[in-house]
Amino acid sequence: MKLEAVHRKRTTVMSADVVGYAGLMAADAASTLGALLAHFRQIEALVRQFGGRIVDAPGDNLLVEFPDEARALSCALQVQRRLADTTRAASGRMRLQFRIGLHSGETLEHGGRLYGDAVNIAARLQAAAAPDGILLSEAVAERAAPHGYGGLVGLGSCWFKNVPYAVSTYRALI
């Protein structure tokens, strides 16, 4: 096995997953998978449009990297809006609700995968986000706001599992 170099870099990470995915799969795996793959196709197109890269996609989770905070937030907003529009148009079909977390910071890249605090905190923010919602860290909020997006509600500092410090969080108004 060839060992690849580890590179440090600053990046913006988006973590997204489906609310109640395990229960949906248990109830109707085929329909859930069909809906998930259709949603992933839409999300993948938006990620490319905003200059992002899908790093990993285990199960119902997407881990995405963006070159900057403004593009990450713009993409996350478009994902939630587009999926809401798709759901409204698809009467009678299964409704999947995504939660999205965004954080910016230093990562380690090895073999195309990302590791580190930025990934871990994005995942914790995603888990704490409301269904169909976006929760982001102050690191993203302060760099995205100057680019014209001011629809953020400060939620204060939050403590997350296995994160040794409080993270200032914001909810994006969609």
Secondary structure, 3 states (H helix, E strand, C coil): CCCCCEEEEEEEEEEEEECCHHHHHHHCHHHHHHHHHHHHHHHHHHHHHCCCEEEECCCCCEEEEECCHHHHHHHHHHHHHHHHHHHHHCCCCCCCCEEEEEEEEEEEEECCEEECHHHHHHHHHHHHCCCCCEEEEHHHHHHHHHHCCCCEEEEEEECCCCCCCCEEEEEECC
